[in-house]
Amino acid sequence: MLTRARPLRCTTSARRALLTLAILLVASGCTFTPPGRPPLTTPPAAVNSLTLDQYRIAVARRILERNPSYVLQGTLQPMLRSLVVVSFTVDRDGQVLQSAVYRTNGDDEAESTALATLRRASPLPQPPARLLNTRGQVELFEDWLFNDNGKFQLREFASPQAQTID
């Protein structure tokens, strides 16, 4: 004689216990994949994006540490003197292999300051291996924001600009 299985009913406390167990498993790095479903993984691009952001912050920090007399403390003025975008390539040892002004408003002094402060910061922190291309390099961009006094902030750590009063 066949008997029909009754559906399981979970009490509120059993549900809480199961939820707590699931949270603990996830927090400890364990994952559960239901049968027939592929496991969920973080795409490499998302991991690299987070790692790249962290590396950019480390690079910006090094530039600021090595050039304290050029760094603007306080608030950026409402209308910046210049915005200089520099592209640069870093090797696995943190050496800057090349750098160039990528975008500018034509302020030669600001461009020179941006490139010189990058050179003074070298060697930069070593990039994580997963960011390196097939040549063992990583290409980055950084923005130097200049006030009229020639001092700058980097985009990674820039304060909000002052507001203009009409």
Backbone bond lengths (Angstrom), bond angles and torsions (degrees), N, CA, C in turn:
res aa  C-N    CA-C-N  psi(-1)  N-CA   C-N-CA  omega(-1)  CA-C   N-CA-C  phi
1 M - - - 1.411 - - 1.522 109.07 -
2 L 1.292 113.65 126.70 1.450 120.25 179.46 1.508 109.76 -88.74
3 T 1.316 114.41 137.30 1.460 118.36 174.43 1.521 107.89 -114.47
4 R 1.223 113.90 145.01 1.453 119.98 -179.16 1.534 109.37 -84.86
5 A 1.308 114.93 132.43 1.466 118.67 179.26 1.522 109.84 -73.70
6 R 1.297 114.85 136.78 1.457 119.84 178.21 1.529 109.19 -86.59
7 P 1.322 117.06 143.74 1.455 118.85 177.13 1.525 110.18 -64.07
8 L 1.335 114.56 144.63 1.460 119.67 178.06 1.520 109.34 -74.42
9 R 1.287 114.70 140.83 1.450 120.03 175.65 1.516 107.48 -118.48
10 C 1.319 114.45 127.87 1.454 120.05 -179.91 1.514 109.77 -98.22
11 T 1.287 115.03 132.47 1.456 119.17 173.81 1.522 108.91 -76.26
12 T 1.299 116.47 166.32 1.464 120.82 179.96 1.524 110.32 -59.11
13 S 1.315 117.91 -41.64 1.470 120.37 -179.61 1.529 110.76 -68.02
14 A 1.318 118.29 -33.62 1.466 120.92 177.22 1.523 110.21 -68.49
15 R 1.331 116.87 -40.04 1.462 120.50 177.16 1.522 110.71 -62.16
16 R 1.337 115.76 -43.63 1.466 119.44 178.74 1.524 110.52 -61.66
17 A 1.317 116.59 -41.96 1.467 120.67 -179.73 1.528 110.42 -63.48
18 L 1.334 117.17 -42.79 1.459 120.66 178.48 1.526 111.41 -64.96
19 L 1.315 117.16 -41.57 1.462 121.36 178.34 1.528 110.57 -63.98
20 T 1.322 116.84 -43.33 1.468 120.92 177.89 1.517 110.34 -61.53
21 L 1.322 117.06 -43.68 1.463 121.19 178.68 1.525 110.54 -61.96
22 A 1.330 117.51 -43.35 1.467 120.96 179.65 1.523 110.55 -62.76
23 I 1.323 117.27 -42.52 1.473 120.71 179.47 1.519 110.00 -63.86
24 L 1.326 117.45 -42.80 1.470 120.53 179.04 1.522 111.46 -63.67
25 L 1.324 117.32 -39.46 1.458 120.21 178.95 1.522 111.24 -65.28
26 V 1.317 116.51 -43.46 1.467 120.30 179.22 1.522 110.06 -65.26
27 A 1.329 116.82 -44.94 1.468 120.80 -178.72 1.526 111.48 -63.43
28 S 1.322 117.39 -31.56 1.462 119.80 -179.27 1.525 112.27 -86.01
29 G 1.308 116.76 0.69 1.463 120.09 176.87 1.521 113.67 95.22
30 C 1.300 117.30 -2.75 1.461 120.01 178.16 1.526 108.67 -79.11
31 T 1.286 115.53 147.19 1.456 119.41 176.16 1.515 108.77 -130.54
32 F 1.298 115.45 152.90 1.451 121.77 176.33 1.513 107.72 -120.93
33 T 1.285 115.39 125.89 1.451 120.32 177.19 1.518 108.08 -113.76
34 P 1.327 116.33 118.25 1.460 117.94 177.70 1.528 109.94 -59.30
35 P 1.319 116.86 147.75 1.465 119.84 -179.91 1.528 110.67 -55.71
36 G 1.329 115.35 138.76 1.451 120.70 176.81 1.518 114.48 85.60
37 R 1.319 117.30 -2.23 1.465 120.23 178.42 1.522 109.55 -113.90
38 P 1.318 116.44 139.08 1.466 118.09 177.31 1.527 109.46 -71.01
39 P 1.343 118.00 148.29 1.459 119.93 179.75 1.537 110.93 -67.29
40 L 1.311 115.35 147.12 1.462 120.48 177.14 1.520 108.70 -84.44
41 T 1.305 116.05 130.45 1.451 120.36 177.49 1.524 108.74 -130.34
42 T 1.328 115.22 156.07 1.457 120.03 176.51 1.517 107.50 -78.63
43 P 1.329 117.54 127.03 1.462 119.34 -179.66 1.527 110.44 -61.46
44 P 1.345 117.95 142.89 1.464 121.10 179.56 1.527 112.90 -54.65
45 A 1.325 117.78 -34.56 1.462 120.15 -179.73 1.525 110.63 -62.87
46 A 1.331 117.64 -37.20 1.465 120.53 179.28 1.521 110.44 -69.14
47 V 1.317 117.69 -40.88 1.459 121.31 177.39 1.521 109.27 -63.47
48 N 1.328 117.17 -46.96 1.461 120.97 179.76 1.515 111.37 -63.08
49 S 1.330 117.94 -35.63 1.456 121.04 -179.64 1.520 110.02 -63.70
50 L 1.327 117.30 -46.08 1.456 121.15 178.47 1.521 109.86 -63.62
51 T 1.312 116.54 -45.17 1.450 120.93 179.83 1.523 110.46 -63.39
52 L 1.316 117.79 -40.64 1.459 121.59 179.27 1.523 110.50 -63.25
53 D 1.328 117.28 -43.43 1.465 120.32 177.82 1.525 110.83 -60.74
54 Q 1.316 117.11 -42.92 1.461 120.79 178.43 1.526 110.94 -64.13
55 Y 1.312 117.22 -40.14 1.456 120.45 179.70 1.530 110.73 -68.10
56 R 1.314 117.34 -41.14 1.472 120.64 177.69 1.528 110.78 -58.75
57 I 1.319 117.09 -40.11 1.468 121.28 178.20 1.526 110.24 -65.05
58 A 1.324 117.49 -41.94 1.469 121.23 178.58 1.526 110.81 -63.25
59 V 1.325 117.16 -40.33 1.468 121.64 178.69 1.530 109.89 -65.60
60 A 1.325 116.89 -46.71 1.469 120.67 179.69 1.530 110.31 -60.55
61 R 1.309 116.26 -42.37 1.469 120.48 178.76 1.530 110.23 -59.36
62 R 1.340 117.72 -43.21 1.464 121.58 179.85 1.527 111.14 -63.56
63 I 1.329 116.75 -42.48 1.468 120.22 178.90 1.532 110.10 -60.33
64 L 1.329 116.42 -45.00 1.461 120.37 -179.31 1.535 111.39 -66.10
65 E 1.330 116.97 -41.24 1.470 120.94 -179.59 1.516 112.05 -63.05
66 R 1.321 117.54 -37.40 1.461 121.74 -176.18 1.528 113.83 -85.19
67 N 1.331 116.95 -5.33 1.470 120.57 -176.40 1.527 111.62 -135.83
68 P 1.326 119.25 49.84 1.468 120.25 -172.26 1.525 114.01 -61.79
69 S 1.315 118.76 -31.48 1.470 119.66 -177.32 1.533 112.36 -73.05
70 Y 1.312 118.02 -14.11 1.469 121.93 179.77 1.531 112.67 -98.32
71 V 1.332 115.85 -9.32 1.467 120.10 -172.89 1.525 110.47 -85.45
72 L 1.319 115.49 130.52 1.462 122.37 177.64 1.524 109.07 -79.28
73 Q 1.321 115.67 124.04 1.464 121.56 173.65 1.527 106.85 -96.03
74 G 1.286 117.51 135.11 1.462 119.76 178.57 1.513 112.73 102.99
75 T 1.308 115.26 -151.90 1.457 122.65 -170.89 1.522 111.69 -95.02
76 L 1.306 115.45 136.95 1.463 120.44 172.63 1.521 109.50 -67.48
77 Q 1.313 116.42 144.18 1.465 120.32 179.23 1.530 110.07 -69.55
78 P 1.355 117.34 160.35 1.466 120.43 -176.25 1.532 113.58 -59.39
79 M 1.317 117.22 -43.23 1.467 121.12 179.00 1.523 107.14 -113.08
80 L 1.321 115.91 108.41 1.459 119.77 -177.86 1.521 111.40 -65.58
81 R 1.313 114.83 148.51 1.473 119.92 173.88 1.517 109.16 -67.59
82 S 1.341 115.01 -42.87 1.461 118.40 -176.05 1.526 110.33 -159.32
83 L 1.307 114.70 151.00 1.459 123.39 169.45 1.518 105.59 -124.59
84 V 1.335 115.71 118.17 1.468 120.59 -179.21 1.521 107.87 -116.39
85 V 1.311 116.63 121.02 1.463 122.27 176.46 1.520 107.11 -102.00
86 V 1.334 115.57 123.76 1.462 121.37 -178.94 1.521 108.84 -113.39
87 S 1.313 116.24 132.53 1.465 121.09 171.63 1.524 106.39 -100.79
88 F 1.320 116.08 141.92 1.458 119.26 179.19 1.524 110.49 -153.13
89 T 1.319 114.56 155.60 1.458 122.20 -178.32 1.520 108.04 -117.38
90 V 1.327 115.33 131.79 1.461 122.77 -178.58 1.524 108.33 -117.52
91 D 1.342 116.87 136.09 1.461 119.05 176.78 1.531 110.34 -88.66
92 R 1.315 116.32 178.72 1.464 121.30 -175.25 1.525 113.15 -62.05
93 D 1.339 117.30 -19.87 1.466 121.28 179.54 1.524 112.65 -93.23
94 G 1.331 117.69 -0.55 1.454 121.45 179.82 1.518 113.93 89.91
95 Q 1.316 116.99 6.18 1.466 120.52 178.29 1.524 109.58 -78.30
96 V 1.336 116.14 135.72 1.461 120.62 175.87 1.527 106.67 -80.19
97 L 1.328 116.99 113.74 1.464 122.01 -177.66 1.527 111.87 -82.80
98 Q 1.311 116.39 -37.28 1.464 120.77 178.47 1.513 108.31 -155.41
99 S 1.316 114.92 152.26 1.457 120.70 175.05 1.525 108.22 -148.72
100 A 1.307 115.65 149.52 1.464 120.68 -179.51 1.518 109.08 -156.39
101 V 1.311 115.22 150.04 1.456 120.24 174.77 1.526 106.77 -72.33
102 Y 1.317 115.31 123.96 1.461 121.29 -178.14 1.524 110.83 -93.73
103 R 1.344 116.12 -40.16 1.463 120.88 -179.68 1.525 107.95 -148.88
104 T 1.308 116.12 141.45 1.455 121.30 -177.67 1.515 110.04 -160.15
105 N 1.330 115.59 168.90 1.460 120.31 173.93 1.530 110.38 -100.20
106 G 1.339 116.99 7.17 1.458 120.84 176.88 1.513 114.52 95.05
107 D 1.314 118.10 11.14 1.462 122.34 179.46 1.535 108.08 -81.68
108 D 1.333 116.52 98.16 1.471 121.16 -175.41 1.524 112.73 -58.94
109 E 1.330 117.15 -39.72 1.469 120.50 -178.89 1.528 110.68 -64.92
110 A 1.314 117.34 -43.61 1.469 121.23 178.72 1.532 110.29 -64.67
111 E 1.328 116.75 -41.62 1.470 120.26 177.89 1.527 110.43 -60.10
112 S 1.329 116.67 -46.64 1.472 121.03 -179.87 1.521 111.05 -61.94
113 T 1.323 116.50 -41.82 1.467 120.62 179.06 1.523 110.71 -63.05
114 A 1.317 117.56 -44.69 1.469 121.07 -179.86 1.530 110.47 -59.78
115 L 1.325 117.15 -48.77 1.470 120.60 -178.89 1.531 111.36 -65.79
116 A 1.338 117.16 -39.56 1.465 120.63 -179.11 1.530 111.53 -67.94
117 T 1.330 117.21 -39.68 1.462 119.02 -179.94 1.529 111.03 -69.22
118 L 1.315 117.34 -31.75 1.471 120.31 174.08 1.525 110.04 -65.81
119 R 1.334 117.65 -45.28 1.471 121.11 179.10 1.524 111.09 -60.68
120 R 1.346 116.98 -43.01 1.464 120.45 -179.27 1.527 112.07 -64.81
121 A 1.301 117.57 -25.96 1.462 121.62 -178.85 1.527 112.61 -79.16
122 S 1.314 117.29 -12.95 1.462 121.57 -176.99 1.527 109.92 -76.35
123 P 1.322 119.39 140.87 1.462 125.13 4.11 1.530 111.45 -77.12
124 L 1.301 114.51 143.82 1.454 122.29 176.56 1.524 108.45 -81.76
125 P 1.323 117.61 167.69 1.466 118.81 174.60 1.538 110.12 -56.31
126 Q 1.311 116.04 147.44 1.469 119.88 178.62 1.529 109.12 -67.57
127 P 1.321 116.60 130.84 1.469 118.79 179.07 1.529 110.87 -72.59
128 P 1.324 116.61 148.61 1.466 119.80 174.67 1.532 109.94 -60.27
129 A 1.303 116.50 142.51 1.472 122.21 -176.18 1.525 112.24 -55.84
130 R 1.323 118.11 -34.86 1.472 119.70 -176.37 1.525 113.04 -70.53
131 L 1.352 116.94 -12.40 1.465 119.75 176.89 1.519 112.86 -88.59
132 L 1.323 116.89 -15.60 1.462 120.93 -174.68 1.521 111.49 -73.02
133 N 1.323 115.35 141.24 1.458 119.96 175.64 1.528 108.85 -82.28
134 T 1.313 117.90 -172.44 1.468 121.46 -176.10 1.524 112.62 -66.39
135 R 1.337 117.58 -17.50 1.474 121.23 177.58 1.521 111.64 -93.69
136 G 1.345 117.15 3.82 1.460 120.93 -179.33 1.515 112.89 76.49
137 Q 1.330 116.50 33.92 1.468 121.53 -176.85 1.521 110.13 -133.73
138 V 1.326 114.70 161.20 1.461 120.82 172.80 1.529 107.08 -132.05
139 E 1.328 115.51 137.44 1.458 121.36 179.97 1.522 108.87 -104.65
140 L 1.332 115.87 132.83 1.458 121.55 -176.13 1.523 111.25 -131.23
141 F 1.321 115.36 164.29 1.457 123.94 171.05 1.525 106.64 -128.58
142 E 1.318 116.07 144.96 1.462 120.41 172.12 1.521 108.03 -141.04
143 D 1.329 115.74 149.38 1.462 122.33 -178.92 1.526 109.69 -109.93
144 W 1.326 116.04 126.25 1.458 123.05 173.55 1.525 106.54 -101.28
145 L 1.326 117.99 123.34 1.462 123.32 -179.71 1.533 107.71 -108.85
146 F 1.330 117.16 116.11 1.456 122.54 -173.12 1.528 112.70 -105.38
147 N 1.335 115.09 135.52 1.464 122.35 168.43 1.522 108.11 -87.03
148 D 1.320 117.02 172.04 1.461 121.73 -179.43 1.525 113.05 -60.48
149 N 1.326 118.28 -27.69 1.462 121.49 -178.32 1.534 113.23 -77.63
150 G 1.328 118.20 1.35 1.459 122.19 177.92 1.515 114.04 86.83
151 K 1.330 117.58 -1.32 1.466 120.77 178.06 1.528 108.34 -89.76
152 F 1.340 114.93 154.60 1.462 119.24 -173.96 1.514 112.59 -131.70
153 Q 1.305 114.06 164.34 1.458 123.93 165.10 1.520 106.26 -126.07
154 L 1.315 115.99 150.16 1.464 120.66 174.91 1.521 108.50 -91.71
155 R 1.315 115.81 146.99 1.467 121.40 -177.17 1.532 111.41 -52.45
156 E 1.330 117.30 -37.89 1.463 120.53 -177.24 1.527 112.73 -59.82
157 F 1.337 117.70 -30.56 1.458 121.57 -176.49 1.524 112.87 -124.28
158 A 1.314 117.96 16.14 1.466 120.95 -174.38 1.523 111.55 -67.76
159 S 1.328 114.09 140.68 1.467 120.53 173.88 1.533 107.31 -81.01
160 P 1.322 117.07 162.43 1.466 118.76 174.73 1.529 109.34 -63.11
161 Q 1.301 116.58 148.40 1.453 120.78 177.00 1.525 110.41 -73.64
162 A 1.323 114.48 149.99 1.465 119.46 174.81 1.528 108.65 -64.45
163 Q 1.306 116.28 152.92 1.457 121.40 179.32 1.528 109.31 -92.64
164 T 1.302 115.65 142.78 1.465 119.42 176.18 1.521 109.51 -80.84
165 I 1.305 115.08 147.21 1.469 120.24 177.48 1.523 106.44 -107.48
166 D 1.327 116.02 122.89 1.464 120.24 -178.59 1.500 111.19 -78.37
